[in-house]
Amino acid sequence: MIQKGSKVQIHYTLIVDGEKVESSRGGEALSYVHGEGNIIPGLEEELAGLAEGETKDIRVTPEKAYGERDPNAVQEVPKS
């Protein structure tokens, strides 16, 4: 069971607004130590208590991830 200090490996597919953004399927699993703040809080909360091999669909709100998109924080950077 996933708990604080557990060494965890997960495969994931990230979907934003119905569009697949990235996935670890077919590649290397994401590895982290649970409870050390190495992944977004909403995902870590939802993974707590899962058993090895268990699957779960997880939805993380912006507040429990990186926050709402702030158009004032966007910067355009020249390719050069």
C-alpha positions in Angstrom: 0.0 0.0 0.0 1.3 3.5 -0.9 2.2 5.5 2.2 4.7 8.0 3.3 8.2 6.8 2.4 7.0 4.3 -0.2 9.1 4.1 -3.3 6.5 4.3 -6.1 6.6 3.7 -9.8 3.5 4.7 -11.9 2.5 4.8 -15.5 0.3 7.7 -16.4 -1.5 9.5 -19.2 -2.0 13.2 -18.8 -5.1 14.5 -20.5 -5.9 18.3 -20.5 -9.2 19.6 -21.9 -9.8 16.2 -23.5 -6.5 16.1 -25.3 -3.7 13.7 -24.5 -0.6 15.8 -23.5 1.9 13.1 -22.5 2.1 9.5 -21.4 4.6 7.1 -19.8 2.9 4.1 -21.5 5.3 2.2 -23.6 8.2 3.9 -21.8 9.7 4.3 -18.4 7.5 4.6 -15.4 7.5 7.7 -13.2 9.4 7.0 -10.0 9.1 9.0 -6.8 9.2 8.7 -3.0 5.7 9.2 -1.6 5.2 12.0 0.9 8.3 14.0 0.0 6.5 16.5 -2.3 8.2 15.3 -5.5 4.9 15.3 -7.4 1.9 17.6 -7.5 -0.1 17.5 -4.2 -3.4 16.4 -5.8 -1.8 13.4 -7.5 0.0 12.4 -4.4 -3.2 12.6 -2.3 -5.1 10.4 -4.7 -2.3 7.7 -4.9 -2.1 7.3 -1.1 -3.4 4.0 0.0 -3.4 2.3 -3.4 -2.0 -1.3 -3.6 0.6 -2.6 -6.0 -1.0 -3.2 -9.4 -4.1 -1.2 -8.6 -5.3 1.3 -11.2 -7.3 4.5 -10.8 -8.5 7.4 -12.9 -7.5 10.6 -11.2 -8.6 14.2 -11.8 -6.5 16.9 -10.3 -7.8 20.4 -10.0 -5.5 23.4 -10.8 -5.5 24.3 -7.1 -3.9 21.0 -6.2 -1.5 21.1 -9.1 0.2 24.2 -10.5 -2.7 26.7 -10.1 -4.9 28.4 -12.6 -3.2 29.7 -15.8 -2.2 33.3 -15.4 -2.0 35.0 -18.8 0.0 37.8 -17.2 2.7 35.3 -16.3 3.3 34.2 -19.9 6.5 35.4 -21.6 7.4 35.1 -25.3 11.0 34.1 -25.8 12.8 34.4 -29.1 14.0 31.1 -30.6 17.5 32.5 -30.9 
